[in-house]
Amino acid sequence: MCNVMTIPSVALLRRAVRRWRARSSGKAAVPPGHVAVCAAGARFVVRLAHLGHPAFLELLRQAEEEYGFPAGASGPVALSCDEHRLRDVLRRVSSSSSDERRRSSRRGGDQRPLLQR
């Protein structure tokens, strides 16, 4: 499977994220640059930058196939996986971004944490 994001898929993802953020503004606060997702009832806050990771894109694709992304829905993005699988994907995404931060720090890059508290 090819993990290339096309411009239409990026635009669709951005529109979906904007809708999710706008609808969830009345819920628990989601920091700027993040989106809320749910898996089997557990709620997580994920950096928007991680949505483009191939492992997370696969979860989003599966959720779209199972639930679709209805225009009028509100709240966090519902993923069609269990909490343990989402935690595993978040660990992989986080570790790959940590590796990238280490590489960029050698070049003088940014070293912000995954989630700022």
C-alpha positions, 0 to 999 in steps of 0.5 A: 500500500502506498502511503502518499497523501494527495492534495485533495486528501490533505484538504479533506483532512484539514476541513474535517479537523476544522469542523471537529474543532469547531464542534468540540469547542463546547466540550473539554478544551482542546489546545490549539494545534490538537484534535480530540479522538475517541477509541472505545469510549476513551478520549485522547488529544492528539497533535494535528501534525500526527494525523499525517503519520501513515499509522494514524492515517490508516486509523482514520481511513478505517473510521471513515469506512466504518462510520463515515465523516458526517457533516453535522456530527459534533465532538471528538473523532470516533476511531474504529479501534480499541483503546490499546491499538490507539495507544500503540499507534500514538506511541509509534507516532510519538517515537517517530516524531521524537526521532525526528526532533533528535535529528533536527536538534542536531541541526538546531531545530525545534524541541517542543514536547508532544503535548504541552501541559 
